[in-house]
């Protein structure tokens, strides 16, 4: 009687669940938000339009090359018509994007430079320092930004850099509050307590541990500061104390277009639409990023 040799196949190792990073789940949530994705695409197109303005329009923003066609309506040759000084209005809109977006991003960057360290120090140190910062935040929160900006702009006589500094002066508050809340939530974590036990200084803990773990509110605060700065610039330029001519600015163009809106509608409609689309896109993108990085949402 012969024995049949049997060989046992090695047991397959169970598949380990693949670890997903928080960034992966944030991207999943963001990509599911169609409005935020669409707003991001629109904002990218506007930024590229502002960067490559000389390649998009054949005329500069200030060239009075069409004086004989002043106030002409939109046509196949001039998509957005001609303004009252014989300048191609499409070129003015494109070059105006440079000014409006440049002010928005510059003011947001200044807001980040001020709000990030103050929020991180207030959240980590707490105590009297936190109390002082919160009182300053409350002061800036109750002061109407437009009225204060009007006063400051009248004193500084407006100008590009003055508008950027004025917008940053009120934009840092949201960044500070977002970073402060994130840092306070991480202050009692095990890795922070371990760093303190090893003798790490507060600055080392803040810059090496807390701020890298606060990237999400930093990004959200930066993006949300852009439309606020653009709206403030447009309001000041509309009132005549913002960006001064002949530099093209959407707010300034709306101000001029209001004088012609009943007869030459394109003078007011196109800069208003450009400003509204840009601010709406930046706001939707900021809201989408805030929802995507919300730690209370679970990955799917």
C-alpha positions as CSV (number, residue, x, y, z in Angstrom):
1,X,0.0,0.0,0.0
2,X,1.6,3.3,-1.1
3,X,1.4,6.5,0.8
4,X,0.3,9.6,-1.0
5,X,2.6,12.5,-0.2
6,X,0.7,15.6,0.5
7,X,2.2,19.1,0.4
8,X,0.6,21.9,2.3
9,X,0.6,25.3,0.5
10,X,1.9,28.1,2.6
11,X,-0.9,30.1,4.2
12,X,-1.4,33.5,2.5
13,X,-0.7,36.4,4.8
14,X,-3.7,38.5,5.4
15,X,-3.6,41.9,3.6
16,X,-2.9,44.7,5.9
17,X,-5.2,47.6,5.6
18,X,-3.5,50.3,3.7
19,X,-2.8,53.3,5.8
20,X,-4.1,56.6,4.4
21,X,-2.7,59.9,5.4
22,X,-5.0,62.8,6.6
23,X,-4.0,64.6,3.4
24,X,-5.5,61.8,1.3
25,X,-8.8,62.1,3.0
26,X,-8.7,65.9,2.8
27,X,-8.2,65.6,-0.9
28,X,-11.0,63.1,-1.2
29,X,-13.4,65.5,0.6
30,X,-12.2,68.4,-1.5
31,X,-12.5,66.6,-4.8
32,X,-16.1,65.6,-3.9
33,X,-16.9,69.3,-3.5
34,X,-17.6,70.2,-7.1
35,X,-18.2,73.9,-6.4
36,X,-14.8,74.2,-4.7
37,X,-13.0,72.4,-7.5
38,X,-14.7,74.5,-10.1
39,X,-13.8,77.7,-8.2
40,X,-10.2,76.5,-8.0
41,X,-10.1,76.0,-11.7
42,X,-11.6,79.4,-12.4
43,X,-9.1,81.1,-10.0
44,X,-6.2,79.3,-11.7
45,X,-7.4,80.6,-15.1
46,X,-7.6,84.1,-13.7
47,X,-4.1,83.9,-12.2
48,X,-2.7,82.6,-15.5
49,X,-4.5,85.4,-17.3
50,X,-2.9,88.0,-15.1
51,X,0.6,86.5,-15.4
52,X,0.5,86.2,-19.2
53,X,-1.5,89.4,-19.8
54,X,0.9,90.7,-22.6
55,X,0.4,87.4,-24.5
56,X,-3.4,87.5,-24.2
57,X,-4.1,91.1,-25.2
58,X,-2.3,93.0,-27.9
59,X,-2.8,96.3,-26.3
60,X,-1.6,97.4,-22.9
61,X,-3.9,98.5,-20.1
62,X,-3.3,102.2,-20.7
63,X,-2.8,102.5,-24.5
64,X,-5.3,105.0,-26.0
65,X,-5.1,103.4,-29.4
66,X,-8.8,103.7,-30.3
67,X,-9.8,107.3,-29.6
68,X,-12.0,107.5,-32.7
69,X,-14.0,104.5,-31.3
70,X,-14.4,105.8,-27.8
71,X,-17.3,104.1,-25.9
72,X,-17.8,101.6,-28.7
73,X,-19.9,98.6,-27.7
74,X,-18.5,95.0,-27.6
75,X,-17.7,93.6,-31.0
76,X,-15.7,90.8,-32.6
77,X,-12.7,93.0,-32.7
78,X,-13.0,94.4,-29.2
79,X,-14.7,91.8,-27.0
80,X,-15.5,94.1,-24.1
81,X,-15.8,97.3,-26.1
82,X,-13.8,100.6,-25.8
83,X,-13.8,102.8,-22.8
84,X,-14.3,106.6,-22.7
85,X,-10.6,107.3,-23.3
86,X,-10.2,105.0,-26.3
87,X,-8.6,102.1,-24.5
88,X,-9.5,98.4,-25.3
89,X,-11.7,97.4,-22.4
90,X,-10.7,93.7,-22.5
91,X,-7.1,94.7,-22.1
92,X,-8.0,96.9,-19.2
93,X,-9.8,94.0,-17.5
94,X,-6.9,91.6,-18.1
95,X,-4.3,94.1,-16.7
96,X,-6.7,95.0,-13.9
97,X,-6.6,91.3,-12.8
98,X,-2.9,91.8,-12.1
99,X,-3.6,94.7,-9.7
100,X,-6.6,93.1,-8.0
101,X,-5.1,89.6,-7.6
102,X,-1.7,91.1,-6.7
103,X,-3.2,93.1,-3.9
104,X,-5.3,90.1,-2.7
105,X,-2.3,87.7,-2.6
106,X,0.1,90.3,-1.2
107,X,-2.3,91.3,1.6
108,X,-3.0,87.6,2.4
109,X,0.8,87.0,2.7
110,X,1.2,90.0,5.0
111,X,-1.8,88.7,7.0
112,X,-0.1,85.3,7.3
113,X,3.2,86.9,8.4
114,X,1.4,88.7,11.3
115,X,-1.4,86.3,12.2
116,X,0.7,83.1,12.2
117,X,3.2,83.8,14.9
118,X,0.7,85.7,17.1
119,X,-1.9,82.9,16.8
120,X,0.8,80.2,17.6
121,X,2.2,82.1,20.6
122,X,-1.3,82.9,22.0
123,X,-2.4,79.2,21.6
124,X,0.8,77.8,23.1
125,X,1.7,80.2,25.9
126,X,-1.9,81.1,27.0
127,X,-2.2,83.2,30.1
128,X,-1.6,86.9,29.9
129,X,-0.2,86.8,26.4
130,X,-3.3,85.1,25.1
131,X,-5.5,87.5,26.9
132,X,-3.7,90.5,25.4
133,X,-3.9,89.1,21.9
134,X,-7.6,88.3,22.2
135,X,-8.3,91.8,23.4
136,X,-6.5,93.1,20.3
137,X,-8.5,90.7,18.1
138,X,-11.7,91.9,19.6
139,X,-10.8,95.5,19.0
140,X,-10.1,94.8,15.3
141,X,-13.3,92.7,15.1
142,X,-15.6,95.5,16.3
143,X,-14.1,98.3,14.1
144,X,-15.8,98.4,10.7
145,X,-12.9,97.6,8.2
146,X,-14.2,99.9,5.5
147,X,-14.6,102.9,7.7
148,X,-11.1,102.4,9.2
149,X,-9.7,101.8,5.8
150,X,-11.3,105.0,4.6
151,X,-9.6,107.0,7.3
152,X,-6.2,105.3,6.8
153,X,-6.4,105.6,3.0
154,X,-7.2,109.3,3.3
155,X,-4.2,109.8,5.5
156,X,-1.8,107.8,3.3
157,X,-3.4,109.2,0.1
158,X,-4.1,105.7,-1.2
159,X,-1.7,103.9,-3.5
160,X,-0.9,100.3,-4.2
161,X,1.3,99.6,-1.1
162,X,-0.9,101.6,1.2
163,X,-4.0,99.5,0.1
164,X,-2.0,96.2,0.7
165,X,-1.0,97.3,4.2
166,X,-4.5,98.4,5.1
167,X,-6.0,95.1,3.9
168,X,-3.3,93.1,5.8
169,X,-4.1,95.2,8.9
170,X,-7.6,93.7,9.1
171,X,-6.8,90.3,7.4
172,X,-4.5,88.9,10.1
173,X,-7.3,88.4,12.6
174,X,-8.9,85.4,10.9
175,X,-5.5,83.8,10.4
176,X,-4.6,84.4,14.1
177,X,-7.8,82.8,15.4
178,X,-7.5,79.7,13.1
179,X,-3.9,79.0,14.1
180,X,-4.6,79.7,17.8
181,X,-7.4,77.2,17.9
182,X,-5.3,74.6,16.1
183,X,-2.3,75.1,18.4
184,X,-4.5,74.9,21.6
185,X,-5.9,71.6,20.4
186,X,-2.3,70.2,20.0
187,X,-0.8,71.8,23.1
188,X,-1.7,68.8,25.4
189,X,-0.7,66.1,22.9
190,X,1.8,63.4,23.9
191,X,4.5,64.5,21.5
192,X,4.4,68.1,22.8
193,X,4.6,66.9,26.4
194,X,7.6,64.7,25.4
195,X,9.3,67.6,23.8
196,X,8.8,69.7,26.9
197,X,10.2,66.9,29.1
198,X,13.3,66.8,26.9
199,X,13.9,70.5,27.6
200,X,12.9,71.9,24.2
201,X,12.3,75.7,24.2
202,X,8.9,77.1,23.5
203,X,10.1,78.5,20.1
204,X,11.5,75.1,19.1
205,X,8.2,73.4,20.0
206,X,6.1,76.0,18.1
207,X,8.2,76.1,14.9
208,X,9.2,72.4,14.8
209,X,6.0,70.7,16.1
210,X,3.0,73.0,16.3
211,X,3.1,75.0,13.1
212,X,3.9,72.0,10.9
213,X,0.7,70.4,12.4
214,X,-1.3,73.6,11.7
215,X,-0.8,73.6,7.9
216,X,-4.5,73.2,7.2
217,X,-5.8,76.3,9.1
218,X,-2.8,78.3,7.7
219,X,-3.8,77.4,4.1
220,X,-7.5,78.1,4.8
221,X,-6.7,81.4,6.5
222,X,-4.5,82.5,3.6
223,X,-7.0,81.6,0.9
224,X,-9.9,83.3,2.8
225,X,-7.9,86.5,3.2
226,X,-7.6,87.0,-0.5
227,X,-11.3,87.9,-1.3
228,X,-11.4,90.1,1.8
229,X,-8.4,92.1,0.6
230,X,-9.8,92.3,-3.0
231,X,-13.2,93.5,-1.8
232,X,-11.5,96.2,0.4
233,X,-9.4,97.4,-2.5
234,X,-12.3,97.5,-4.8
235,X,-14.4,99.5,-2.3
236,X,-11.6,102.0,-1.7
237,X,-10.9,102.3,-5.5
238,X,-14.6,102.7,-6.1
239,X,-14.7,105.6,-3.7
240,X,-11.6,107.2,-5.4
241,X,-9.0,106.8,-2.6
242,X,-7.6,103.4,-3.7
243,X,-5.4,102.6,-6.6
244,X,-5.0,105.8,-8.6
245,X,-5.3,106.1,-12.4
246,X,-4.0,105.3,-14.9
247,X,-3.2,102.0,-13.2
248,X,-6.1,99.7,-14.1
249,X,-8.1,98.4,-11.1
250,X,-11.5,96.7,-11.2
251,X,-12.9,98.9,-8.4
252,X,-11.7,102.0,-10.1
253,X,-13.1,100.9,-13.5
254,X,-16.5,100.2,-11.8
255,X,-16.4,103.8,-10.4
256,X,-15.9,105.2,-13.8
257,X,-18.4,102.9,-15.4
258,X,-21.1,104.1,-13.0
259,X,-21.1,107.4,-14.9
260,X,-22.0,105.7,-18.2
261,X,-24.0,102.7,-17.0
262,X,-27.4,103.9,-18.4
263,X,-26.0,104.4,-21.9
264,X,-22.8,102.3,-22.2
265,X,-23.6,99.3,-20.1
266,X,-20.2,97.5,-20.8
267,X,-18.3,100.1,-18.8
268,X,-19.8,98.9,-15.5
269,X,-20.9,95.3,-16.3
270,X,-17.6,93.7,-17.2
271,X,-15.4,94.9,-14.3
272,X,-18.2,94.2,-11.9
273,X,-18.6,90.6,-13.3
274,X,-14.8,90.1,-13.2
275,X,-14.6,91.2,-9.6
276,X,-17.7,89.2,-8.5
277,X,-16.4,86.0,-10.2
278,X,-13.0,86.3,-8.7
279,X,-14.2,87.0,-5.1
280,X,-16.8,84.2,-5.4
281,X,-14.2,81.7,-6.6
282,X,-11.8,82.5,-3.9
283,X,-14.5,82.3,-1.2
284,X,-15.8,79.0,-2.5
285,X,-12.2,77.6,-2.7
286,X,-11.6,78.7,0.9
287,X,-14.8,77.2,2.2
288,X,-14.0,74.0,0.3
289,X,-10.5,73.8,1.8
290,X,-11.9,74.5,5.3
291,X,-14.4,71.6,5.0
292,X,-11.8,69.3,3.5
293,X,-9.3,69.9,6.4
294,X,-12.0,69.7,9.1
295,X,-10.7,67.1,11.5
296,X,-14.3,66.3,12.7
297,X,-15.0,64.7,9.2
298,X,-14.1,61.1,9.0
299,X,-12.3,59.7,5.9
300,X,-14.4,57.7,3.6
